[in-house]
Amino acid sequence: MINRQPHKKYFLLIIGLLLIDALSAQNEPLQHAYTDTLTLSKVLSSLYDVSQLPQYMDKTFCAQVSSYDITGGNDDGFSGKNSFIRRNADSSLVIFDVKGAGVINRIWTPTPTEDTLDFYLDGTDKPALSIKYSDLFSGKVEPFAAPLCGNDLGGFYCYFPLLFNNGCMIVSRGKKMQFHQVQYRLYPLGKQVKSFSANLSATEKNELQTIAGLWTHAKRTITDMQVNKNAAPIKTITKQFELLSGKSAIIFNAAKGGRIAGIECSPANAFEGLNKLIDIEIKWDDDKTPAVYCPVADFFGYAFGSQAMQSLLLGTRGNINYCYIPMPFDKKATIRLRYRNPPDGGPVSPVQIKTNVYYTSSKRVPEKEGRFYTSWNRKAANGESHVFLNTHGRGHYIGTVLQAQGLNPGMTYFFEGDDSTAVDGMMRMHGTGSEDYFNGGWYALSDRWDGKLSLPLHGCLDYSLPYCRTGAYRFYMSDKISFEKSIFQSIEHGPSGNLVPVDYTSLGLYYADTAPAAVRPPSNELSKVYVPDTLIMYPQLMNVIIENNISVKTAWAYNTGGMSYTYTADNASGLKIAITEIPFGKYKLLADFVRNAEGAEFSFWQGQHIIAGWLTANAPNEQIEKNYFIADLEHTPSKNTITIHFKTAPGKDKFILNRLIFIRLRD
């Protein structure tokens, strides 16, 4: 959110442009007019019926209210001063206020409170819904239940649609609000919407059960995804072949209109590795540019060359890559796999591949549906935002997959960057941080954004402090971002100014009536995974076994980017630290630690072998040791831990560890 007065101007600008847009819609041809009342059942159906994904949502206005810092700083909710539109006389906070007919598709926060939220719909004085903020996500209050509502990866999310026919205002009875995002869609003048009621009909309850059944299905197949009983029957083309380096293979070729219902490709582990040499290319009709052209690994949501994603629409399960995104076309379609020659020109083994392409004869309806496209972008950047999509035409955005690599070793500060989306030349959405965009929160903290986790519409593909990298994805279904003329979506890297050097690989997924003017073809240079030579471990995410008796106190005290741990140890105690996240090899081991009057003696071991003799953390005055050389060591399958042993005495029993630093030694 933003300061009250600037946000008021921003809000009025949105409403003014919305009215212009809505009034224009009244002059459109009759086929664009809405003739039925929008119900909760219809919106819920878009959360499981993937056949609706290609369908345009013409003349709707997608936007988001959030707590972002409009000054360009990083106070996106910390202080709360940017987190409300206005404060009422009773100190309650208005956090959302729009006019017209619409729906709130998504509410996100990492900081839910026990304060009550009042939802005023259609200009009434009495709230249609009063609910504890935390209970939007807790599952304790129907209909706000899993899997549409929940919390994982440090974020709390609600995808239950909240419909209104003539405006919606959300008021928090608390005196402080922090981080939040509220994404919504408004409809043209004259559109009738059945407003929210907590008393669900039998049909609406069945819709929720259908969503839960599909989203929680452990082994979804193409059959599970085809919930539209009126759809044309699915046919399958299966191919098994050997793909040679420098060659390509067509896995699907159609000479008349239809639609792809799904793609499966196995074995998934054949596409793993640091070089990502096999690409997927999809072409529609007479387009000169491919609709999809990127490494297979990036298309199916691998993280830095390893299997990672298991979303509802796209990912890998049971060593099979799957895509269940519908792809209608008019008259032609070709899907091809290309195997590039390796960068060193040396021989590589052929790959045995099996593919299933599921399709129907139901061709695209051009006035109602877009064709599927992706925007693949690999770029090392400093000083400018990373672009997910920049295109023109009519369509809607449905997904982002991102691999985010920091180029400076240390904390993943690049993930402070905000996402932003401009639609038809106007800024519509501005986020509050990178993990926030992906429905998470609080990176580098235990049991929050700290490791791989896949959910139906969002997830973390990878998180590694030693590698200074992470990955994430988010798909849009009921909340797909519609555009009439253009869309530009990007994400910053770093708290402000894009000043943290990064290497980002992204895939933006969308439907449109217009093919992109150009695409960036994958190459050996662009598809190779970056592996840093300097890797840093912070104690907050170390896997540690305590030997004997050691107490621990944590603090953000020494400006290292992460937490420092103060260990108070009995004599002959030890910390056994797993280094399994560090690649095998030879390293120079350095440490950042603190000497002070309470410091103990310590030494480093691998197994029963000492690698650094007794050192001292004792000094009459506090001294911060940075990049202190400990030892050269080798990491092998049988040498995958280091242990810090302590010698202590009364009053000299503490060791403050900031970081361990591993610098790869090259032969």
N, C-alpha and C positions, 0 to 999 in steps of 0.2 A: 504494500500500500504506500501512500505518500502523504506529505503534509496536507492539512485540511484545505487551505486556499488553493494551492496549485492543483490538488486533486479535483476540487470543485470545477475548475476551469476545464480540466481534462474530461471530467464526466459530462459537462455540458457540451463539449465538442463532440463527444461520442453520440450523445442523444441527438444533437443537431444534424449530424451526418446520417444517423440512423433514420431520422424523419425524412430527409431528402431521399434516402435510398428506398424507404417504404413508399413514399409518395410516387416515386418513379415506377415502382413495381405495379401500381394501380393502372399505369398506362401500357403495361406489357400485354402481349397477345393473350387470349383467353386460356391457352393451354398452360400458362404459368400460374393461373389463379388457384388458390386453395379452395376446395369445395367441401371438405369434410372437417370435423373437429378433431384436433390432435388429442390423443388420450395417452395415459400412462402405458397402456398395453402396447401401443405403437412404438413408443420410445424404448420400452424394455425389449421389444422384439429385435431392435437393431443391435442389442448386446449379445445376441446368440445367432441370429440369422445372417450369416456372412454374405448371402446373396444380395443384401442391401448395400454392401460396401461400395460398389461402383456407382450407385445412384446419386445424382446431384441433389443438393438441397438448395435450390435456387432462391435468391433474394433473401436469404437468411443472414443474420449479422452475428458472427462469432467473435467473442471478446472475452477478456479476463480482467478482473479486479484483483490486485495483489498488494502486498506490503512492501513493494520494492522502493528503494531510495531514489526519489526523483532527482536528487542533486547529483547523482552519478557516483556517490560513495557506496559503502558496503553496509549501511545500516538498514538492511532489508527486513527488519523486525526485531532486532536486538533491543533497542530502546522502547519500541512501541510507538514512537512519535509519527511514524509513517504508516501506521496500521489501521487507520480509520478515516472516514470521510468527514465526520463531524461528531462532536461530543454534545449530547443532549443536556438539558438543565439538571437532570438527576444523575449526571456523570456517566450514563450508559453511552455506548459507542455504536454509531451507525457504520457498519463495515461494507454494506452493499445496498444500492438503491438505484433501480432502473424502472423505466416505464414501458408499457406495451405488453404484448403476449410473448411468452418465452419459456425457457426451461434452464435451470441450473443443472449442468451435466456432471460437474466435478467440483468437490471441495477438498482441499488438501491443507495440512498443517503438520509441523513437527512439534508444536507446542499447544496441544489442546488443554483447556482448563476445565475446572468444575463449574464455571459460570454458565448461566442459562443463555441460550440464543433464542430470540424471538423472530419468527418469520412472518412478516405481515404481507399478505397477498391481496392483490386487486383493490388496493386503497382502503381496506377495512381498518378499523381502530383496534380490533382484537386480533392477536396473532393466531394464524391458522395452525401453527406448530410452535411449541415451546419445548426445548430439549436441552439437556446439559451438553455443552460443547463436546465433551469427551464421549458422550453416548451416541454421537453421529457415527462413531467408529468402533464402539465397544462390542456391538452385537447384543446389547442388553435391551434395546428398545426397537421393536418392530415398527416399520419394515426396514430399518437400517441395520441390515445383517450381512454376514459373509455370504458369498464372496464379493459382493459389490462394495462392501464397507469393511475396513479392517486396518491393521497396522503391521508393517514390516519394514526392514531396512531403515528404521529411524523415522519413517513418515507415516502419517495417518491419512487415509483417503476414503472418500465417499463418492461412489458413482451412482447412487440411487437418484433417479431423475426427479427434480422438484419443479413441477409445472405451475405456471401462473398465467392468467388471462389478461390481467390489466395491471402489471407492475409487481415488483417484489422488493421489500426492504428487509434487511437482516440487522438486528440490533443485539449487541452483547450487553448483558446487564453488568458485566465486570467493568472494572476501571482501567484495565490494561489488556491490550491484545498484542500478540507478537506476529510471528510469521504466518501468512496464509495466502492461498490462491483460490479464487472462485471463478470458474469458467462457465460461460453461459451462451445461449443462443436466443436471439430475438427474431420474431417472424414479422412479415409485412402487415401493414394495416388491413384490418378485415379478417385476419386469421383468427379462428376461434380455438381456444385451448381449454381443456378441462383441468381446472386447478387442482392442486394437491389435496388429497384427503388421506388421513391415516387409516381409514376403514377401507381396506382393499377388497375388491370384488374377487370372486372365485377365479375369474379369468386372469386377473393381475397376479394372484397368488400362484397360479399355474405358470405364468411367465417367469416368475422368480425361481420356481422349482426347475424350470427348463434351463435357465442360466446356470444355476448351481450344479445341475447334473452335467452340463457340458464343460463348464470351467474347471470342475474338480475331477473330471474323468482322467484317470491315470494313464490310459493308453488310447488316446483319441486317434481315430482313423478318418479317412475321407468320408466314410459312411456316417459317422457321428456328426460331421460338419454339415451334412446336407439335410438340414431340418425343414427346408421348404419343400413340402410334399407335392407342390405343383410344378416343380422344376423338371426339365427334360431329363431323361435317363442318362446316367453317366457311362461313358465308354472308357476303356483303358488301353493305352499303348505301352507295352513293356519291352524294354531293350536291355540286352546284356552284351557287353562288348569290351574290347581292350583298347584303351586310349593311349596312343603313342605321343611322346614328346614332339612338339612341332606340328601336331595334327589337330583336327577338330572332328566332332561327330554330331550329327543332327539327331536329337532325341524326339522331336515332334515337328511335323510339317503339315500344314493345312492349306488347301487351296480354295476354301470357301469359309464363310463366316461361322463363328461359334464362340465358345468360351472355355478357357482353361479353368478347371475346378480345383486342381491340385497337382503338385509336383513332388515326387519322392526320389531321392538319390542316395545310393549306398555303395560301398560301406562309407560311413561318415569319416572314419579315421583315415581314409585315403586322401582326404583333403586337408589334413592337419599338417603343421610344419611352419617354419619361419619364412618360407619363400612364397607360399600361396600362388602356385604356378597355373592352376586350372581355373578358368573363367567361365561364367555363364553369360550367354548373350541371347536376348529375346527381341524379336522384331515383329511389329504389327503392320499389316496391310502394305501400303506403299511408302511408309516412312523411310526417309533416308538415314536417320539416326536410330540406333537401337533404343528400345524402351528400357531394357535392362542390360547393363554391361559392367561387370565387376567380378572380382574373385568369388568363386563358389563359397569359400569360407566366410567372406564378408556378407554375402547375400543371406546365408542361413544363420547369421548371428554368432559366429565363432569369436572368441576373444583372443587376439594376438596369436592366431593360428591354432587355437585349441577349442574343441567343442564347448559350448557354453549355454546357449539360449534354448528354452523349452516353453515358449509362449503359446497362446491359443492359436495364432495364425501362422507362425513361422518358427523353425528351430531344428533341434536334433533330439531324437529319442531312440534308444535301443540301436544305436549305430546307424540310424537312418535319418537323413535330412528330409524335412518336410516343409511344404509351403501350401497352405490352404486359402490363399488369397485369390478370389475369383478374378479372372482376367478376360473380359469379353473383347472380341475383335470383329471387324466388319467383313473382311473377305480373305485375309491371309494371316498366317502366323508361323513363325519358325523359332524353335528353341535349340540352341547349339551349345556344346561344351568345347572349349578351346584349351589346349595344353601348350603353354608357352615353353620354349627352350630355356634351360636353366641359365642363370646369369654368367656362370663361368664357361658355358658352352660344352661342359662335359656330359657324359652319358647319364641318363636317368632311366629308372625302370618304368616299363609300361604300367598302367593302372587298370585294374579290372573293375568295371563299373556296371551297376544295374540301376535302371531308371523306370519309374512308372509315371506316366503323364495321364491325368484324368481330365476328360473333356466332355462337352455336350455340343449338340448342334444348334443350341440357342444362341444366335448371334447378338451382337450389341444393338441396343436401341439408342441411336445417337442423340436424340433429343432428351433422353433421360439418364444416360449412363456415360461415364468417361472410360477411357482406356487406361490401363495400369502402367505407371512409369516409376523408375527410381533415379535418384541423383546420388551418384557415388563420388565422394570427395576425400582425397588424402592430401593433407597439407601440413607442413611445419610452419608455424606462424608465431609472430611476435609483433604486437602493435595493432592487429586487426582481428575482428571476430571471425570465427570459423563458420562457414555457410553450409547449412543443411540443404536448402533449396532456394533457388532464384529462378522463377519461371513465369511465363505469361500464358493467358488463356482462361478457360473456365474449368473449374474442378474442385477438388478438396484433398487435403493432406491427411494421411492416415497412419504415419509412423516414422519413428527415428530410431536408428541403431548407431551407437557411438562407441568407438575405442579411443580412449583419451590417455595419451602418454606425456608426462612431463619430461622436459629435456634437462632440467636442473635436478640433481638428486636431492631427496629430502621429502618434506611434507607435500601432499597433493593440493597445494594452494590454488592450482589452476582451476579446481572444481568450485571455487567461489564465484565463477562467472555466471552471469544471468543469461537466460534465453530471451529472445524477442522475436515477435512475428508481426510483420506488416502485411496487411491484406488490402489489395486494390489501392495501394499507395498510402495507406493510413496505418499507424501503429495501433494494433489491437490487443497485443498481449506482451507483457514484460514480466519475467520471472524474478525469483529471489535467490537463485543459486542453482548450480548444475544438478546436484543430486535431488534438489527440490523439483526440478522439471521432470525428473523420472520417478516422482512420488516417494522419494526417500528423504533422508535428513541426517545430518551430523556424521560426516565421513570420518574415518580413522578412530571411531569409538567402538568399543566392544559391543557386539550384538546390535549394532545399528548398521551404518553403511560400511561394512568391514569385510564382506566376502560375497561369493557368488550365491545368488538366489533368483529363481525364475518364478514369476507369477503370470496369470493369463495375459494381462495387458502391460505389465511393466516389470522391471527387474534389474539386478546388478549382474553384469557378465563376469566381472573380475574386480578384485581390489587387492593391491599389493603396495605396501609402503616401501619395501626394499626396491622394487622396480619403479616406484613413483608413477603408478598407472591405475586406471580403472576402466570400466566399460559399463554401458547401460542401454536399455531400450524402453520405448514407450509406444503403444499403439492407441489409435483413436478409432472408436466405433460410433457410439452415440454422439461423441464430441468431436467428430471429424471437422476440420477447419475448412469451411467453404470459401471459395474466392470466385469472383466474376471476371476479373481482368488480370490479376497478378498476385503472387505471394512471394515474400522474402522472409525466410526464417534462418536465424543464426544463433550462435551462442558465444559468449565471451570466455576468456580464459584469464583467471586471476581476479582479485577483489575489484579492481578498477583499471581501466586503461589498457587491458589486454597485454600487460607487461610481463606475464609469466610465460617463458618460451615453452611451446608445446608441439607435439606431433599428433594430429587428430585424423582419424579415419571414420567417416560417417556414411550412412545410407539413409537418404530421405525417401519415403514411399508415398505415392500420391496417384490420384486419378485426374485426368484432364482430357479436354477435347483437342489439344494441340501438342504435338511432339516437341521436345526441346530442340532448339536450333543446333546445339552441339552437345556432345558428351565427352567426358575425359576417359579415354581408354586406359585400362589397367596396363601396367608395364612391370618389368622385374624390379625396377627401382621403386616404384610407387607401392608395390604389393609386399615388399620385404618388411618383416617385423623388426622394429628397432629394439635392440637389447643393450641396456646401459652397461658400462664397465664399472661404475661406482654404484653400490647398493647400500642402503642405509636401513638399519633396524631400529625402531623406537620401542622402548619397553612397554608401551601401552598395548601393543599387539604382538608381543613376544609370547611364544609357547614355552613356559618355564616350569621346571620341577624344583621345589625347594627341598634341600637336604639339611637335616637337623632342625634348627629353629631360626627363622627370619621373619620379622614383621615388615610391612610395606606401607609407605605413605606416598601419595601422588600429589603433584603440584604442577601448575603452568608457570614455572619460575625462571627459566633460564633462556628464554627466547630462542628455542631450537626449532620451533614449529610444532612440537608435540609435547607430551607430558614428560616430566622428569620423575623418576622413582627414587625415593630414599629408602634404602634397605638398612634395617637395624638388625645386626646378626650376632648370634652367639658364636663363640670361638669354634673353629672347625666346621662352620656351616658352609653351604654352597648353593649356587644358582646354576642349574643345568638348563641350557638354552638350546632349543632346537633351531638349526639353521637350514631346515629342509627347503625353505623358500629360495635360498641362494643356489644358483646353478652349480653343478660340480665343477671343480677347477682349483687353481692355486690363487691365493689372495694375500694381500697385505691387510692386516686387521688393525684398525684404529679405533679409538674410543674417545667420546666426549664425556667427561666426568668432572666432579667438583672436589677440590681439596678444602678441608676446613679443620677446625680444632677438634672435631669429633670423629675425624676420618679413621677408618680401619686400614689394615694392610690387606692386599689382595693379590691373587695370581690367577692366570688363565691356563686351563688344561684342555686337552682332547683325550677323552677316556682316562687312562691312568698315566698319560704322558704330559708333563708340564711343557707348555709352549712359551710362557712368559713368567720369569722368576718373580719373586715377591716385590711388589710395588707398594707405594703408600698413598693413601688419600688424605693424609694428615698434613696440616699446615697451620701455623698460628693465625693467619688471616685467610679469608676465603679466596680461593683462586679457581677460576674456571679453565679447565684444560680442554682444548679443542684439537681434534685430529691428532691425539696422542698415540704414537706408534706402540702397538702391543706386541705383534709378532707376525711372521709369515706363516700361513697355514694352508693345508690342502683339504678341500671338501670332497669326500668320496662317499659312496653308499654305506661304507662301514665307519666313516668319520663324519657323522652328520649332526654332531652337537659340540658345543663348547661349554665349559663349566668354569665359573668364577668361584674360587675358594677364598675364605676369609680367615685372617688372624685378628682377633679382637682383644681388647682389654677394657676395664671399666672406664667409661667416658670416651673411648675411642673404638666405637663399634658401628659406625655408619658409613655407607657408601652411596653417593648420589650419582646415578647413571642417567645421562642424557640420551646418548645414542651409541650404537656400534656401527662402524663404517667398514665395508668390504670393498677393496679396490682390486680388480682382476689383474693378475700378473700374466702377461703374454709371453709365450715361448719365443 
